[in-house]
Amino acid sequence: MNIISADNIGKTFDGERWLFRNLTFGLSQGEKVALVGVNGSGKTTLMNMLAGLIPPDEGTVSVRKDIRIGYLTQNPVFDERATVWQAVFQSEHPALAAVQAYERAMRKGDEEALQKALEDMETPGAWELEYKVKEILGKLGLHDTEQPVAQLSGGQRKRLALAQLLMSDAELMILDEPTNHLDLDTIEWLEGVLATANQTILLVTHDRYFLDRVANVVLELDGGRVYRYAGNYGYFLEKKQERMQVEATAVDKARNLMRTELEWMRRQPKARTTKAKFRVDAFEDLKERAAGKAPEKKLEINAGMARQGKKIIQVEHIYKAFGDKIILKDFSYAFRRSDKIGVVGENGVGKTTFLKLLTGEMPPDRGTVDRGQNTVIGYYTQQELIAPPDLRIIDSVKAVAEVITTGTGETITASQLLNLFRFPPSVQYTPVSRLSGGEKRRLQLLHVLMKNPNFLILDEPTNDLDILTLNILEDFLANFGGCLLIVSHDRYFLDRLVEHLFVFEGNGTVRDFPGNYTDYRNHLAEEQAARAALREKNAKATPTAATTVKPAGEKRRLSFKEKQEYERLEGEIAALEQEKTDIENLLSAGNGTAEDFARWGKRLQELTPLIDEKTLRWLELSEMA
């Protein structure tokens, strides 16, 4: 039984052009549904209708009684006066109040308030809720729960809205681009949360790995119609290809038959009464079928590229910090021709700052960035294209260049180029302000490529682009002859294009890893397995004091001091692991005196047993927690 149903719904602009019409479908309990379609096909409009934010112009949307709907929009709105905590929990519930009082007492170290809060935490479900709150906010990087919403960035607001949705008890969750503004680790965590959730989920995302691992149903919005595929994203691609081949064959047959029928219609007397009425009616139906959608032409981008010199960009010993936060520490690299580099790391570690240092938008505190004389940088930023309200699409392109020379030496006009980028002549005189977010991103990409760069820097290029455009962009970048530097959270995009990674590990450390993102994740898994095996080996070798075993059922809770120790140990272990990594990097770099190497080696020998000791204690406390 459907928990929400759409019956012949439609949406029109200005009462003339229909965005879509006669859409009929439903979502059943527990389904994980991916909504796909090109930019401008109406995905966000359709989700707004299902969420009850806007009415359809025709048809009806029916929601089963007492079904609660949660909606993650692309631009969430909050009460600016609220704190992070208040924004996450908008409903009244005894367990929520208990958790909030407990967290506040813990932060302040107020023993009296803590004792009262611990009593209140015996409210059914409070401890489980406290764990869930800390996990979700921690994973989404929202550690300061007392921070006012007014101080949050756009990315933090999107993550706050996601936390609010995950903490709600909505039975239908609608998510519009949930992976935007999340780092790769957080995306993989969210992937697991949604894949195992009991709720019904409808989501729009460009992340193909995410789609493949979460969705079990795909709804495709194409040409104003909706198609349903019972399977994941890989199954959808296979079945869509079959559907397109069948439709193309049907259109070809209808067009061939129409030629014959058109000759018959022309030979008949003009008086309609003398013609076979059934054949005339059949001709009108045939004309509609023959005008069906032709097979989709693949967009091919073959932009030219400025000649590249011997020196591309030479970075030597650069250092950059903002106050106490170090972004880069003694980083050096000489970019080579045809470098394909991915830049990954947690949010806030300085990836975009690094790009600005390379382009000259921001100077380093120390060190040099030497750009070659023939290096032409094309920089695709996260900022949305800003244009005057009345600026037309074609005029925005002509402002960059009237014509460009392609990689094959051909000359192409601004209008022809727009047509290649799926802006046909019928929409080229539309104001830029009327484009969807994804269409603006596609236009922005066109502006960058028109400059014929030989060094492309792409900062989150997959955000808001539809999957068709992503496939086309990947084909172009795979054959791009210049240097390519990509900051992205799209794992499929990185796997297909990059040959090595700059991994921003925090505190100014950047690891140059040879391989793509999947290679890197496999490497980390191997490292973690090796550390776990070592800890197990050390634990077996270390004699332990005799302990009194409590009878089953007498498991005690952590004391206040033990809880503080438990929370402190996690940070201490992470700091020791980071110190160990830093020392290993220093030793492998080979820069230092004999005294330095002796000091580093001694400290490295101390760190391993210290990490193991603290890890074992953390595991002991975690079992009680």
N, C-alpha and C positions, 0 to 999 in steps of 0.2 A: 504493500500500500504506500502511495506517495505521501510524503510529509509536506511537500509543496508542489503545486502544479501550475503550468502556464498553458492557457487555452486560447489559441489563435491570437496571440498578442502581437501588436505592431507599434512602431514608433516612426513618426514622420517629422521632417523639418519644414517649417513654413507651410504645412498642409499640402506640400507638393512632392518632395523627394522622400521616399520611404527608406529609412535606415534598414529596417527589416519588417516583415509582415507575415501573418499567419503562422507564427511559431507555436508549436505545441509539443510539450515534453514535461517530464516530472522527475523528481529526485526522491529516491526511496531511503528508508532508515539505514544508516551505516554506509552508504555509498560514498566513495571518494572520487569526486567528479572534477576533471580538468576542463575548463572552457578555453578553447583555442580559436584563433582567427587572426587575420591581418590587422594592423593598426587601422582604426577608423571603421571597422566592421560593426562596432556597437557592443563590445564585450562589457565595458564599464556601464554603459546605459542599461544593458540587460540585467546586470547585477544590482543596479540601483532600483530597478523595477521589482526584482525578487525580494529585495530588502525592504520594500515599501516606501522608499524615499521619493520616487516619482511614479505617477500612474501611467499605464499604457494608453496610447491613443485609441486603440481598439483591442478587444479581447479582455480576458480576466486572469488575475493571478490569485490562486486559492492556497491558503496555508491551513494545515490541520490545526484544530483547536488546541490551545495551550502550548503550541510550539514556540520556543524562544529562539530568536535569530540574533547572532552576533556578526558584525560586519567590520572588517578591516579595510578602510578606504586608502587610497593613495595619499590623500592629504587630510589626516585626522585632525579634528578640532577638539580642544579641551578648554576647561575653565582655567584661564591664565593665573588665577589666584591660588589654585590648588597645588598641593605638593604631589610628588610622584606617587606617594603612598595613597593619598586621597583619590588620585586619578585612577589608580588600579582598582581600588575597592570603592565602588559607588553604592553598593547595596548594604543594608543593615543586617548584621548577623552576629550573634554572641561570640562565635569563634574568631571572627575577623577583629573584633574589638580586643579580645584577649591577646591575639598575636601581635597587634599593633602596640599594646601596652608592654608586652614582654620585650619586643624589639627596642622600644624606647628606653626601657630600664637597663637593658644590656648595653646600649650605646653610652648611657650616662654613668653606668657603674653604680647605680643607686641600689644599695642592698635592701633597704626597706621596701622600695617600690618593686624590686625584683621578687621578693618573697610573696607579695600580694599578686604579682603577675603570674608566678608559678602556680598559685592556687587556682587562678582563673583559667590557666592553660589546661586544667583537667576537664574543661568543657569538651564534650564529644567532638572529635575531629580536629581539635585545635593543633595538636602536635603535627599531624599529617599536613594540615594546611600551612603551618609554619615552614615545614620542609619544602613544600611545593612553592611557596612564595620566594624563599631564598634561592631555590634552584632556578626558577624562571627569571627573576630579576638579575641574578648573578650571570646566567647565560647570556642575557640580553645587555649586559654592561650597565645596568641601572643600579649602582651600588648605594648612592646617596638618596635614600627614600624621602628625605626631608627637603630636597631641592625643589624650588618652585618650577612649575611647568613653563613659566615665562622665560626661564633661563636655558631651556633645552633647545638644541639645534633641530633642524628638520629631520635628520636621521634618528636622533634620540626620541623625537615625538612618534615616529613610525614604530620604533621598538617599544615605546610605552604603550601604544595602541595595541600592539601584538600581545604584550604582557596582559593587558586588560582583557583581551579576548580569550587568552588561554586560561585566565583565572575565572572566567565567567562560567555559568552552567548552561550556556547556549547549546541547544540540540542540533541546530544548523549553523555552521560557521562558514561565512563567505569571506574569502581573502583575495584582495586585489594586489598582486605583486608582493607577496609576503617576504621574499628573499631580498628585496631592495634594502640597502643600508645594513645588511648583515654580513659579518665576515664568514669565511669558509667553515670554520669549526662550528659556528652557531647555526649555519644552514644545515649542516649534517645532523646536529642535535634536533633542530625543528623538524627535519625530515622524519626522524624516528618518532617524535611526539605525534605528528599528524598521521603517520602510517599506522600507528597502533591505537589511535583514538577511537572511542565508541560513537562519537558524533558523526553526523552527515556533514560532508565538507564539499564546498564548491570553490575552486580557486583558479585564478589566472596567474600564470608565471611563464617567463621565458626560459627558465632553468630546466633543460631537458632531462638531466639526471634526476632532478627533483620530481618532475612529472612522472618519469618512468617508475620511480620507487614508491610514490605516494598514491597515484591515481589508479583506480580500477575501472573507471568509465571516462570516456572522452566525449565531450560535446563540441562539435566544430560549427562555428558560425561563419558561413561562406555564402556570399552572394545573396544575402537577405534570407537565407534558409538555414535550418539547423539539422545536423546529422549526428546520430548517436552511435558510438562504438563501444561495445562491452569488452574492455580490455585496457591495458596500459598504453603508454605513449608509443612504444615500439609496435604494438598491435595496430594502433591507429594509423601509423605511417604506412603499414603494409596494406590495410584495407582501404585507405584513402586512395592509394595508387590504383587499386583495382576499380574503385568507383569512378575515378576520373577516366580510366580507359573505357569503361562501359558507356559513360556519358558522352565521351568524344565519338565513339562508334555510333551511338544513337543520333547525335547531331549530324554527323556525316551522312547517315542514311536519310535523315529527314531533309537535308539540303539537296541530295541527289533526287529524291522523290519530288521535291518542290519544283525543280526545274521542269519535270514532266507535267505536273499539275498546272504550273504557270502557263505553259503553252496551251493546255486545254482551256484554261480560263480566258485567254486572249482570243481563242478561236470562236468562243460562244457569242451569241447575240447579246447586245447590251441589256436587253430587257431581262431582269433577274428571274422573272417568272418562267422563262423558257429554259432555264438551266436546272439541272438536277440539284434540288435544294440540299440533299444530304451530302453531295460532293462539294458544294460551296462551303457548307459548315465544316466539312473535313479539311478543306483547304485552309480555313482560318486557324484551325487547331494545328495543322502541319506548319503553318507559318510561325506560330508561337514556338513550336519545338525546334524548328530550324534556326530560330534566333537565340537558341540556348547558348550557355556559356561555352566558349571555345576552350581548348586545352590551354592551361596557364603557361604563358611564355616565361622562360627563366630569365631573370634579369642578370646581365653580365656587366660588371664594372671593370673597365680596362683603362683606368686613368693613367696619364703620363707621369713621369718621374724625373725630377731634376738630376743632372749628372752628379755623381758622388765623388768627392775627392779622397785622397789617402787618409787624411785625418777626419774622423767623424765627430765624436765628442770625447775629449780626454778629461777624466775626473781624477784629481789628485789630492788625497789627504783632506777631504772636506769634513768639516765639523759644523753641526747645526743644532741649536738648542733653543727652547723657549723657557726661560727661567731655569728651574731644576729639571725640566723634562728634556732629556737628550734624544734627538731624532737620529742623527748620524754622528758616528765617532770614527774619525780617521778612515773614511771610505775612499777607495781608489778603484777605478775601472776604466779601461780603454775600449770604447765601443768599436766593434768590427763590422765590416760590411755584411749585410744579411743576418745580423744578430736578431734572434726571435726570443725575447725575454719576457717572462711573466713576473709581476710584482705582487706578492701576497703577504698577509700578516693581519693581525687583529685590527679592529677599528681603533683609530687614534694613535697608531704607532708612527705615523708620518709618511705614508705612501704618497699622498697628494703633495705634501711639502717637497718630497724628493723630486717629483715631476717638475714642480715650479723652479727648483734649483737648476735643473737641466735646461729649462726653456729660458732662464734669465729673469723670470718674473720675481724671483726672490734671491738675494745674494747669500752665499754661505758665510758663517761667522769666521771660519778659517778655511784655507785651501783654495783650490782653483777649479773652475769649470771652463775648459777651453773648447769652444765650438769651431769646427772646421769652416773654412771660408765658403765652401760649396754646400755646406749642410743646410738644408731647407726643412724646418720642423713644421709638421702638421699636428696641432694639439687639439684633441677632442676632449672637452672638459665635461664635468658632471653638471655644470650650470645649464639650465634650460635656455634655449634660444630666445632672446628678448628682441622684440621688434615693435615699431609704432603700430597702433591699432589698425590703421588703414593701409599698411605696407602689404602689397600683394606678393605672392610666392615668387612669381617670375622676376619681379623687380628686386627682391632680396638676393636672387642668384646673379642677376646682371650687375649688381653692385660689386660682386666679387670678380666676375669676368663675363663679357658678352659671349665669347667662344673659348674653348679649350682644345688642346691637342692631346689626343689619346695616346696610349702606349704603342699603338700601331702606326702613329703618324697622321691619323685622320683628324679633320677639324669638325667639331661638333658644337652646335649652338646651345645656348642656355635652355631653350624650350625642349630640344631633343634630349638633353641630359636629364631634365626633369622627368620626361616621359620614361626614361630608363629607370629612374628611381621611383616609379609607380606614382608619379604626379601627372596624369594625362592632361592634354590641352583643356579639357572641360573644367579642371579645377585649378589651373595655373594662375588664374586671375582672382582666386579666392584670397582674402586677407590671411596672413600668417596667424593672426590671433584666433582664427576659427579652427585651426588644426588641433587634433588630439595631441596628447603628450608624446605618444610614440611617433606621430607624423612629424612633429617638431624636431625630435631627435634624428629622424631620418634626413630631414632637410639640413640640420646642423652638420651631419656627416658629409653630405654633399658639398657644403661650403668648404669643409676641410680638404676633401680630396681634389677640389677644383684648383687648389694652389700648387698641385704637382709636387708634394713633399717627397723627400727621400729618407726622412726620419719621422715615422709616425708614432705619436704618443697618444694612447687611448686610455682615458680614465673612466672606468666602468662603462664601456661602450654598449653592453648588452641591456642596460636598464631601459625599460619601456619600448624596446624594439620587438616587433613580432618575430616569430620563429622563421618565417620565410625570409625576411630581411637578414636575420642572423646567418642563415645558411649561405645566402648570397655574399654577405660580408666576409664570412670565413673563406669562401672560395677565392675571393679577391686577395685577402691577406695571406693565404697559403702560397700565392704566386707573387706576392709583393717582393720586389728585388732590393728594397732598401732595408734600413733598420726598423725594427718593430719593438715597442715597449708597451706592455699591456698591464694595467691594473684591473683586475676583474675577480668577481666572486662566482663566475659561471665556470664550473669545473669542466664541462664538455668543451667550452670555448678554449680554455687554457690547454686541455689535453690535445686538442687538434692542432694548435698553432705554435706553442712555445717549445723551445729546445732546452732552456734552463731557466731557473727561477732566482730572483732576489727575494729571500725570505726575511722579512723584517721581524726580528725576534724580540724587540724592545730594548730600551736602554742604549740605543745607538748601534746595536749589533745587527749586521746584515749578513746572512749566510748565502753564498753563491752555490746553488744546488744544481748539478748536471742532470736534467731530466724534466718531464712535465709534472703536472700536479698529482696524478695518480702514482707516478714513480715516487714522489716525495712522501705521500701518505703511506705507501708500502714501506718506505725506508723508516719512517717514524714508528710504524707498527713493529718492525723488526727490532728497533732500538728498545722499545718498551718491553718487548718479550725478553730481550737479553737482560735488561735491568731486573725484571721480575724473577728470572731464573737465578740471577746473582743474589738477590735478596733472600730467595728461598734457600739457596746454598749456605749463605751466611747465617740464616736463622737456625738451620740444622746444626751448624758447627758451633753455635754459641750456646753454652750451658745456661739453662734458665733455672731460677729459684723455684723450689717446690711451692705450689699454690694450692689453696683449699678450694675444692670444687663445690660450688653451691648446688643444691638439689634443683632439678628441673622445675621451672615455674617461679624461681626466686630471682629472676633477672632484675637487677636494680637500674635506676636511672642515673645518669651522670650528675655528679655534684656541680655546684656553680663553678668551683675552681677547675674541675675536670673539663667542663664545657668550654671555659676560657682557654684552657690548654689545648683542647681539641681544635678550636678555631685558629689558635695561634700557630699550631704545628703545620697546618696546610700552607700558610704563607712562608714559614721558615724553610720547609722542604723545597718550595718553589725557588726561594732565594738561593739556597745551597746548590740546587740543580743548575741555576743560571750561572753561579760563580764557577761551577765545574766546567760548564760549556765555555765560558770566557777563557779560563786557563787553558783548556784544550786547544782553543783557537790561537792563543798566544804561543803555545808550544809548537803548533803546526806551522805558524807563520815564520818562525825562525828568526824573529827580530828581538834581540835582547843580549845582555851580557851573560857571562858564566854564572854570576851571582843571581841574576834574574831567573835563569833556568833552574838553578838549585832550589831557589825559594818557591817557584811555581810547582816543581816536582814534589817537594815536601808537602805543600798545601794540598795537592791533588791526592796524595796518599792519605791525608787526614779526612778528606771530604767523603770518600766512598763509605767507610764504616759509619761516619756521622749521619749521612743520609739514610743508610739502612737502619740505624738505631731509631732515628726519629720516625721513619716510615712504619716500623714495627709497632711503635707506641701509638701512632695515629690509627693503625689498623685495629689495635686493641680497644682504643676508645671508640672507634667507629662501630664496632660490634655492639658495644653497650648503648651507643646512641641510636 
